Amino acid sequence: MGLKNRTPARGARRVRPDRTRGLKDKRPRENLRKPPKPAPRSRHVSLPWSGIKTTLSTLGVSFIMLLLVAGVALVLVYGYRSTTMGEYFALKTIEIHGNSRISSREILKTADLLEGANTLALSIDAVEGALSAHPWVEEVSVKRVLPGTLVISVREKRPAFWILHEGSLYYADVAGRIIAPVIPGKFSSLPTLEVEAGAWSSTKLLPDVTQALQETRILRGLGEISLLRLSAARWLEIYTEGSDLRFSIGLENWPANLQRLRLALADLQRRNELPGVREIRAQGANVWVETRPGGADAPV
């Protein structure tokens, strides 16, 4: 069968076959390699001149401030040494007020004060603390008067009784609190206070009772009190000098008992019967009178 010559239809497009298809690539091998990476560029960093100036300025100001602080500190140290070591503030006068039992020499020794010491260097708290520890000191105040004076004001404890404690005689205040031992050279005659075992809680009543005894003058004309005894049964026994007459006051509602005792004593004195009385005892609503041998006890 033969081929017929066909005439291409109108509008048809002739395509030329690619003669190179299937042929090996004849290009050089080096052209097929990947292109080399470009070398990294060096980066140039520049600091702003304004930042450097600010940093240097800050450092300079800090250095100047440090120098100023150091200079002020040196001036203060020099001034302190000059004032504490100079003669202008040397202690020249020590005034002491309010002491009677404590000598001024003992106060100076207790406070460890020496003439010539620097007034500014003295610790007021230390001086007051040392003096407050003294057994006779109730209150103390210390005042510094520049340039060279120290004023010490003392309020001493007031003894009201002698009291026997652990075999030794002591001074005690009006509430029975021990102050200091009785020693020669500082001897004062005072009433003796005896407190029986179990009666120490009653000592808190002593200030009011003793004040009432003085104000009402119950013992007027009978001599001074020589002995006060607090019993465990809550009685206060009172003895007077030069007499064996005893007054006993019940501590339960003691103001009323004291008033009844005062009235009974006045009645016995008016009737001139007091010399034959040994004891007057007031408790509750009754007042008992104990007479000497030959008499009869009876309630008043």
C-alpha positions in Angstrom: 0.0 0.0 0.0 1.5 3.3 -0.9 1.3 6.6 0.8 -1.0 9.2 -0.4 0.2 12.7 -0.5 -2.1 14.5 1.7 -2.3 18.2 1.6 -2.5 19.8 5.0 -5.7 21.3 5.8 -6.0 25.0 5.9 -5.0 26.4 9.2 -2.8 23.5 10.3 0.6 24.3 11.9 3.7 22.3 11.0 5.9 21.4 14.0 9.6 20.8 13.4 10.8 18.0 15.6 13.7 18.7 18.0 16.7 17.2 16.6 18.7 17.5 19.8 16.2 15.5 22.0 17.8 12.4 23.3 21.3 13.7 22.6 23.8 14.0 25.5 24.5 17.4 26.9 27.7 18.5 25.4 28.1 21.5 27.9 31.2 21.6 30.0 30.9 19.9 33.4 32.1 22.8 35.4 29.2 24.9 34.1 26.8 22.4 35.8 28.2 23.1 39.3 26.4 25.4 41.7 27.7 28.9 41.8 30.0 29.6 44.9 28.6 31.4 47.9 29.7 35.0 48.1 32.3 35.7 50.9 30.7 37.3 54.0 31.2 41.0 54.2 32.8 42.5 57.3 30.4 44.5 59.4 31.7 47.8 60.8 30.1 48.8 64.1 30.6 52.3 65.3 29.8 53.6 68.8 28.0 56.9 69.0 30.3 59.6 70.4 27.4 61.1 72.4 27.1 57.8 74.5 30.8 57.7 75.3 30.6 61.3 76.5 27.6 60.5 78.7 29.4 57.5 80.3 32.6 59.5 80.9 30.6 62.3 82.4 28.7 60.0 84.8 32.0 58.4 86.0 33.5 61.7 86.6 30.6 63.0 88.6 30.6 59.8 90.7 34.3 60.1 91.4 33.9 63.7 92.4 31.1 62.8 94.8 33.2 60.0 96.3 36.0 62.5 96.9 33.5 64.9 98.6 32.1 62.2 100.9 35.6 61.1 101.9 36.5 64.7 102.6 33.5 65.3 104.7 34.1 62.1 106.7 37.7 63.2 107.4 36.5 66.5 108.6 34.0 64.9 110.9 36.5 62.5 112.3 39.0 65.3 112.9 36.3 67.5 114.5 35.2 64.7 116.8 38.7 63.9 117.9 39.3 67.5 118.5 36.2 68.0 120.6 36.6 64.8 122.6 40.3 65.1 123.3 40.4 68.9 123.8 40.5 70.6 127.2 37.5 72.8 126.5 35.0 69.9 127.2 36.9 68.5 130.2 34.7 67.6 133.2 35.4 70.3 135.8 32.3 70.4 138.0 30.0 67.6 139.3 26.9 68.8 141.2 25.1 66.2 143.4 21.6 66.8 144.9 19.3 64.8 147.0 21.7 62.5 148.7 21.8 62.1 152.5 22.7 58.5 153.2 24.9 58.1 150.2 28.0 60.2 150.3 29.1 62.2 147.3 32.3 60.2 147.2 30.3 57.0 147.0 28.2 58.3 144.2 31.3 59.3 142.2 32.8 55.9 142.8 29.6 54.1 141.8 29.2 56.1 138.6 33.0 55.8 137.8 33.3 59.6 137.3 36.7 61.3 137.4 37.4 64.9 137.1 39.0 65.8 133.8 37.0 63.2 131.8 35.5 64.5 128.5 32.0 65.6 129.1 30.8 64.8 125.5 32.3 61.3 125.7 30.4 60.4 128.9 27.4 58.1 128.5 24.5 59.5 130.4 22.6 56.2 130.2 25.7 54.3 131.6 26.0 56.7 134.6 22.3 56.5 135.4 22.3 52.7 135.1 25.2 52.4 137.5 23.6 54.7 140.1 20.2 53.0 139.8 21.8 49.7 140.8 22.8 51.2 144.2 20.6 49.7 146.9 19.7 53.2 148.4 18.8 54.8 145.1 15.1 55.1 144.3 15.4 57.4 141.3 18.3 59.2 139.6 18.7 61.7 136.7 21.9 62.9 135.2 22.1 66.1 133.1 25.1 67.3 131.0 25.7 71.0 131.0 28.3 72.0 128.5 31.2 72.6 128.4 32.3 70.9 131.6 29.5 70.3 134.2 27.5 67.2 135.2 24.4 67.5 137.4 23.3 64.4 139.3 19.9 64.4 141.1 19.2 61.5 143.4 16.1 60.4 145.3 16.9 57.9 148.0 14.8 55.1 149.4 13.3 55.9 152.8 13.7 53.3 155.5 10.7 52.7 157.8 11.7 49.6 159.7 14.4 47.3 160.8 13.8 43.7 159.7 15.6 40.5 160.5 16.4 38.5 157.4 18.5 35.4 157.4 20.1 36.2 160.7 21.1 39.8 159.8 19.4 43.1 160.5 18.3 45.1 157.4 16.6 48.4 156.7 13.2 48.0 155.0 10.9 50.5 153.4 7.3 51.1 154.5 6.1 48.1 152.5 8.6 45.7 154.1 11.0 45.6 151.1 14.6 45.1 152.2 16.9 48.0 151.3 20.3 47.4 152.7 22.0 45.9 155.8 22.3 48.0 159.0 25.9 48.9 159.4 27.8 51.1 161.9 28.1 54.7 160.9 24.8 54.8 159.2 22.7 53.7 162.1 19.1 55.0 162.5 16.7 53.9 165.2 13.5 52.5 163.6 10.6 50.3 164.6 11.3 46.6 164.1 9.1 44.7 161.7 8.4 41.0 162.2 6.6 39.0 159.5 5.6 35.4 160.3 5.7 32.7 157.7 2.7 32.9 155.5 2.1 36.6 156.3 4.2 38.3 153.6 1.2 39.0 151.5 -0.1 41.3 154.2 3.0 43.6 153.9 1.2 45.5 151.0 -1.2 46.9 153.6 1.6 48.4 155.7 1.9 51.8 154.0 -1.9 52.6 154.4 -2.1 51.3 158.0 1.0 53.1 159.2 -0.2 56.4 157.6 -3.6 56.0 159.2 -1.9 55.4 162.6 0.0 58.7 162.2 -3.0 60.7 161.0 -5.4 59.5 163.7 -2.8 59.9 166.4 -4.1 56.7 168.1 -0.8 56.2 170.0 -0.5 59.9 171.2 1.0 60.0 174.6 1.9 56.3 174.7 5.3 56.5 173.1 6.7 55.6 169.8 6.1 52.3 168.1 8.8 49.8 168.8 7.6 46.7 167.1 5.1 45.7 164.4 4.3 42.1 163.9 2.3 40.6 161.1 0.8 37.2 162.0 -0.3 34.4 159.7 -3.8 34.8 161.1 -4.0 38.3 159.5 -3.5 40.3 162.6 -1.3 43.4 163.0 0.2 43.6 166.5 1.6 47.0 167.6 4.0 47.4 170.6 5.1 50.8 172.0 8.4 51.8 173.7 8.5 51.7 177.5 5.2 49.8 177.7 4.0 46.3 177.5 0.6 47.4 176.1 -0.3 45.7 172.9 -2.7 46.7 170.1 -4.1 44.1 167.7 -5.9 45.0 164.6 -7.7 42.5 162.3 -6.6 43.1 158.7 -9.9 42.2 157.4 -11.7 45.5 157.0 -8.8 47.1 158.9 -10.0 50.8 158.6 -13.2 50.0 160.5 -11.3 47.9 163.1 -8.8 50.8 163.5 -11.6 53.3 164.1 -13.2 51.0 166.8 -9.8 50.6 168.5 -9.4 54.4 168.6 -12.8 54.9 170.3 -12.1 52.1 172.9 -8.7 53.6 173.7 -10.2 57.1 174.2 -12.8 55.6 176.5 -10.3 53.7 178.6 -8.1 56.9 178.9 -11.1 58.9 180.0 -12.0 56.4 182.7 -8.4 56.2 183.7 -8.4 52.4 183.2 -5.7 52.2 180.7 -2.8 51.3 183.2 -4.5 48.0 184.0 -4.9 47.0 180.3 -2.5 44.5 178.6 -4.0 44.3 175.1 -6.7 46.0 173.1 -7.9 43.8 170.2 -10.3 45.0 167.4 -11.9 42.6 165.0 -15.2 42.7 163.2 -17.9 44.4 165.3 -16.2 43.9 168.7 -13.2 45.3 170.6 -11.7 43.1 173.3 -9.7 44.4 176.2 -7.3 42.1 178.0 -6.5 43.3 181.5 -3.4 42.5 183.6 -3.5 39.8 186.2 -6.3 40.4 188.7 -8.6 41.9 186.0 -11.3 40.3 183.8 -11.3 40.3 180.1 -14.4 41.8 178.5 -15.6 43.1 175.2 -16.0 46.9 175.0 
